[in-house]
Amino acid sequence: MPGMLTAVARLEEGMRFDAEAGSGHHVLLDSGESGGGKNEGFRPMEMLLVGLAGCTGMDVLSILRKKRQRVTAFEVRVQGVRAETHPMVFEDITIEYIITGYDVQPEAVERSIELSMTRYCGASATLGKTARIKHKYCIIEAE
């Protein structure tokens, strides 16, 4: 079925799970000691931020390449602040894009981020239902 994604999380021991996506890739999930785990994998809520970073990062990079921007390095940093009470949803998320390249145009970066946030990134659309999402960027001229 188009649009359907799947995942299975299998308990290994303690609170550590081996999570497998429908694509066949695996990742370890665990909690810290206070949650009964041993800190041997990602926290599930961290994975939401990782997914957001990858989703918007791929969008922005793809659009910058279509705009013929000469990007030599690219990093997306995401910081999320959660509510203090359960279910402890993300309330504020900040996304920072660090773009290194030759003569990368700020207007191209701004438009790429705007398109990702308003049209393409399903992760930001989903997380944006509960969180205020802010973004910023930095362009570094390559040597």
C-alpha positions, 0 to 999 in steps of 0.5 A: 500500500503506497504511503504505508510505513512499518516498524517493529520493536523487539525486546532484547533485554531490560528496556533495550529494543531492536527496532526494524523498519520496513526498509530492513534497517535496524536501530537500538532503542533503550532508556536510561538507568532511571527508566530501567534501561542501560543507555545502550540505544536511542530514546524513542523521543530522540528518534523523532528529532532524528527523523525531523533532522533527516526529513528537512535536511534531505528536503533542503539539500535537494532543493539547494542542489536543484537551485545549483547551489554549490554545497560542500558540507551540510549539517542539521541540528535539532533541539526539542523542549518537552512538556513537563507533564505526561505525555511530555510532547515536544512544545518547542523545537529549533532547527539549525541548518549549517551550510558550507559551500561556494557562494551559497545564496541566503535567498536560496537557503531561505526558500529551501527551508520555507518549502521544506517546512510548508510543503514537503517535510512530513515530520515537521508537519506532524511534530508541528501539531504540538510544537512551535517549530523555529528555524535558523541557518548559517552559511559558511564560505568554503575554503 
